[in-house]
Amino acid sequence: MVVKVYGPDFASPKRVIVCLIEKEIEFETVPVDLLKGEHKQPEFLKLQPFGTVPVVQDGDYTLFESRAIIRYYAEKYKSQGTDLLGKTIEERGLVENWLEVEAQSYNPPIFALTLQILFSPKLGFPRDENLIEESEEKLAKVLDIYEERLSKSKYLAGDCFSLADLSHLPFTQYLVGPMGKEYMIKSRKHVSAWWDDISSRPSWQKVLQLYSAPV
Ligand SMILES: N[C@@H](CCC(=O)N[C@@H](CS)C(=O)NCC(=O)O)C(=O)O
């Protein structure tokens, strides 16, 4: 059964797609135009009652929440493609640790920056300069902690690339690209080397080549 991924042009679905590519899982994509409100239509809400992308359909099995989806596929196909969960339970614990850091500490400020800087013109609301400043400060503090962590290990959860690193790809790509804030990464030596490494993986390069960004 080919996995169907909804909303491939947006960042959170790209988190899922890069994982499927790393795991060598066949998939197809279904476009959902958020800028036209397609994610709030009754048909879509039957699949994802909160009206956000991604959703995946795998036969008659449906999942949403990008990090739940990547955990599911990394576990289900543990021995296929790249191992993204670690070899021991202790390694797995560290992957979960840093995956949660991404979700709870990294994502909120970078998501706010994305919405304010990239999407506000398209969605028709004014930029909140205070929120932008505050979010950049919060993100900088998180990146300082990453700098320290990455001075001790090559990847966030240890010596191997894992879901914890992968989960950072889509929104950090916005940060260094269209948001014009590459300096936040480049000014931190170890974060910069980590970003160059993870963003040059063939899986991520393929995502960028296949799916254009909506803004
Ligand atoms: N926690 C969710 C967040 C999903 C999310 O916010 N997706 C954005 C696109 S990147 C979206 O659908 N936004 C539309 C909206 O919130 O109305 C996940 O990781 O799947």
The ligand as an SDF file (V2000), in Angstrom:
LIG
                    3D

 20 19  0  0  0  0  0  0  0  0999 V2000
    1.5940   19.9520   15.3110 N   0  0  0  0  0  0  0  0  0  0  0  0
    1.1610   19.8310   13.9390 C   0  0  0  0  0  0  0  0  0  0  0  0
    1.2460   21.2080   13.3030 C   0  0  0  0  0  0  0  0  0  0  0  0
    0.7620   21.1940   11.8840 C   0  0  0  0  0  0  0  0  0  0  0  0
    0.6970   22.5870   11.3000 C   0  0  0  0  0  0  0  0  0  0  0  0
    0.6670   23.6050   11.9970 O   0  0  0  0  0  0  0  0  0  0  0  0
    0.6790   22.6360    9.9750 N   0  0  0  0  0  0  0  0  0  0  0  0
    0.5520   23.8990    9.3010 C   0  0  0  0  0  0  0  0  0  0  0  0
    1.3430   23.8370    8.0100 C   0  0  0  0  0  0  0  0  0  0  0  0
    3.0710   23.7090    8.3320 S   0  0  0  0  0  0  0  0  0  0  0  0
   -0.9170   24.1050    8.9590 C   0  0  0  0  0  0  0  0  0  0  0  0
   -1.5930   23.1710    8.5490 O   0  0  0  0  0  0  0  0  0  0  0  0
   -1.4220   25.3350    9.1410 N   0  0  0  0  0  0  0  0  0  0  0  0
   -2.7580   25.6830    8.8250 C   0  0  0  0  0  0  0  0  0  0  0  0
   -3.5540   26.2000    9.9730 C   0  0  0  0  0  0  0  0  0  0  0  0
   -3.0660   26.1490   11.1150 O   0  0  0  0  0  0  0  0  0  0  0  0
   -4.6670   26.6460    9.7300 O   0  0  0  0  0  0  0  0  0  0  0  0
    2.0530   18.8290   13.1940 C   0  0  0  0  0  0  0  0  0  0  0  0
    3.2390   18.7670   13.5180 O   0  0  0  0  0  0  0  0  0  0  0  0
    1.5530   18.1000   12.3400 O   0  0  0  0  0  0  0  0  0  0  0  0
  1  2  1  0
  2  3  1  0
  2 18  1  0
  3  4  1  0
  4  5  1  0
  5  6  2  0
  5  7  1  0
  7  8  1  0
  8  9  1  0
  8 11  1  0
  9 10  1  0
 11 12  2  0
 11 13  1  0
 13 14  1  0
 14 15  1  0
 15 16  2  0
 15 17  1  0
 18 19  2  0
 18 20  1  0
M  END
$$$$
